[in-house]
Amino acid sequence: MCLAIPGRIESIEGDQANINFGGALKTANISMVDCKVGQWAVVHAGFAIEIMDEEEALDTIKLWNEFIDSGTADVKKPN
C-alpha cells in the first residue's frame, strides 16, 4: 500500500522539480503532469502523478498530522 503526502513545487528544471514536503526537499519527475512553481503535487515512486489545489493539499496535510498526533498511528518520529 502506498500513502502520498502533497508537496509544494519549489523549482522546475526540464522534467525535474524540487518539491518541498514539510521542509524536506525531494526531486521528482514531472513529465506526467502539467504544473508550475507554487502548485502542490502528489508524488509516487519519484514521479508527480497529480496536481492538487492548495486548499486540498493543506487539508490533506492537516488530516495526516491529526492522525499522527492522535496516537492511533504507530509512527516513530525522527530524532
C-alpha positions as CSV (number, residue, x, y, z in Angstrom):
1,M,0.0,0.0,0.0
2,C,1.3,3.5,-0.9
3,L,0.5,6.6,1.0
4,A,1.1,10.0,-0.5
5,I,1.5,13.4,1.1
6,P,1.3,16.5,-1.1
7,G,4.4,18.7,-1.5
8,R,4.8,22.2,-2.9
9,I,6.8,22.7,-6.1
10,E,9.7,25.0,-5.4
11,S,11.6,25.0,-8.7
12,I,11.4,23.3,-12.1
13,E,14.3,22.4,-14.5
14,G,13.2,20.5,-17.5
15,D,11.3,17.4,-16.4
16,Q,12.5,17.6,-12.8
17,A,11.1,19.6,-9.9
18,N,12.3,20.3,-6.4
19,I,9.3,19.6,-4.2
20,N,9.1,20.6,-0.5
21,F,7.5,18.1,1.8
22,G,7.3,19.8,5.1
23,G,10.8,21.1,4.8
24,A,12.3,18.1,3.1
25,L,13.2,18.9,-0.5
26,K,13.0,16.0,-2.9
27,T,13.4,15.8,-6.6
28,A,10.7,14.3,-8.7
29,N,10.0,13.8,-12.4
30,I,7.1,16.0,-13.6
31,S,6.7,14.7,-17.2
32,M,3.3,13.1,-16.4
33,V,1.6,16.3,-15.2
34,D,1.2,19.9,-16.3
35,C,2.5,22.0,-13.4
36,K,4.2,25.2,-12.4
37,V,6.2,26.5,-9.4
38,G,3.9,27.1,-6.4
39,Q,1.5,24.3,-7.1
40,W,1.1,21.2,-5.0
41,A,2.0,17.7,-6.3
42,V,1.4,14.2,-5.2
43,V,4.5,12.1,-5.9
44,H,4.7,8.3,-6.2
45,A,7.9,6.4,-7.0
46,G,9.7,9.6,-8.0
47,F,7.0,10.8,-10.4
48,A,4.5,13.6,-9.8
49,I,1.2,11.8,-10.5
50,E,-1.4,14.5,-9.6
51,I,-1.6,18.3,-9.1
52,M,-3.9,19.5,-6.4
53,D,-5.1,22.9,-5.3
54,E,-3.6,24.5,-2.2
55,E,-6.8,24.1,-0.1
56,E,-7.0,20.3,-0.8
57,A,-3.3,19.9,-0.2
58,L,-3.4,21.8,3.2
59,D,-6.5,19.8,4.2
60,T,-4.7,16.6,3.4
61,I,-1.6,17.6,5.4
62,K,-3.8,18.6,8.3
63,L,-5.6,15.2,8.3
64,W,-2.2,13.4,8.3
65,N,-1.0,15.5,11.2
66,E,-4.2,14.8,13.2
67,F,-3.8,11.1,12.6
68,I,-0.2,11.0,13.6
69,D,-0.8,13.1,16.7
70,S,-3.9,11.0,17.7
71,G,-1.7,8.2,19.0
72,T,-3.6,5.8,16.7
73,A,-0.7,5.5,14.3
74,D,2.4,3.6,15.3
75,V,4.8,6.2,13.9
76,K,8.3,6.8,15.1
77,K,9.2,10.5,14.8
78,P,12.7,11.2,13.7
79,N,15.2,12.5,16.3
